[in-house]
Amino acid sequence: MTRPVLVWCEIPVTDMEKACKFYGDVFGYKMEIDTSGPNPMAILNGEMNGPAGNLYPGKPAVAGTGPTVHLALASGDTVEEAAKRVEAGGGAVPGPLVEMPFGRWSYAADPDGNSIGLFQAAG
């Protein structure tokens, strides 16, 4: 069995409530802030059944210097629809739209400037 490449990602945000609303609106994630640990966090879509990620209070990287976390869109959703939601939520979509046999995506930034990919799987 091949082990996963990505186990966990953490996205630093300056306003947890605003970020939870943004990721919920753009990706349709169920987002809840958990304060039971040493630091608040919100697990992306509340799921930890495999590779996952979370938001946490922190200082985002300077735009264009941090990693890009590509996040899967819901089945039936499109990059174009998600891009509109990103912009409506205060983020940016500098593009371009990239198409490959396995899917299509566009680079975007959340309201804190974190680099994210809007990934639409092929098929």
N, C-alpha and C positions, 0 to 999 in steps of 0.2 A: 504494500500500500504506500502510495506517495504521500508524504506529509505536506500539509498546506504551506504555501509560501507566506501568506499573511495570517497572523494569529489575532492581532488586535491593533487598532489604530486609535489614537487620541487626538481630538481636534480642540485646540485651545480657543476659548471665546471670552469676550469681555462682559457679556450680559447673558447669563444662562437662560432666563425666560425668553428673551428675544430670539436667541439662537434655537431654542426648542421649538418656538413657533415657526421660524424660518425652515428648519429641517422637516418639521411636520407638514408644513404647507407645500414645500417643493417635492418631497419624496413620499408623502402620505404616511410618514412614520408616526407611530404612537410614541410620544416623548414625555417622560416623567423625570423630574429631578429627584435623585436619591441622595439623602443626606445622612445615611446610616454609617458611612465610612469616614475616614479621616478628612476627605474632601468631597464636596458635592460633585455629582456626575449625572449624566443622562445618557443611558445606553441607546444607541441608534436603533430605533424601532423596538426597544425593550427586549431584544433577542440576543441570547448568548449560546445558541446551539451549535455554532461553528465559528469561523472567523467573524469577528464583530468589531465594534468600535464604540466610542463614547465622546461626548462633549465634556469639557471640564473648564473651570475658571482658570484662565491663564493668559499669557501674552502671545498673540499670534505672531508668526514670522513676518518680516517685512515683505510686502507683496513681491512675488516673483522669486523669493529665495527659499521657501519651504517646500516640502514634498506635496505632491498632488494625490489626494485620495479619491479614487473613482468609485462612485456609488451607483448601484444598480437601480434603474427605474422599475416601477411596477409593470407587470405584464400588461401590454396594451397601451402603455404610456409612450410618448415620443420625446425625443430630445428637444424638439421645437416647443412642445407644450411645457416641458420642464423649464426651458430657458425663459419663457414668459413669466413663470412663477418666481424664478430666481430674481429677475429684474423687478417684479412687483413687490418682492420682499426686501428690496434694498441691496441685493447683490448685483454682480455684473457678469456678462457673458461675452468675453472678448473673442470667442470662437477660436479657430474655425471649426466647422463640422467635419469630423474625420470618419470615414467609412472604411471598414475592413470586412473580410468574410465572416468574422465571428460577431460583429456588431458595429454600432456607431456611437460616437460620443462627441461632446463639446466640452472644452475647458470653461470653467466658470469660477467665480469667487463668491464666498458667502459675505455677509455684511461686515465681517471682521477682516476680510481680505484673504482668508484661507483659500488655497487653491483646491478646487474639487472638480471631478469629472462627472458629467451627466451621462451615464452609460445605458444604452438601449441594446439588449442582446438581440442577435439575429434570430429570425424565425418566428 
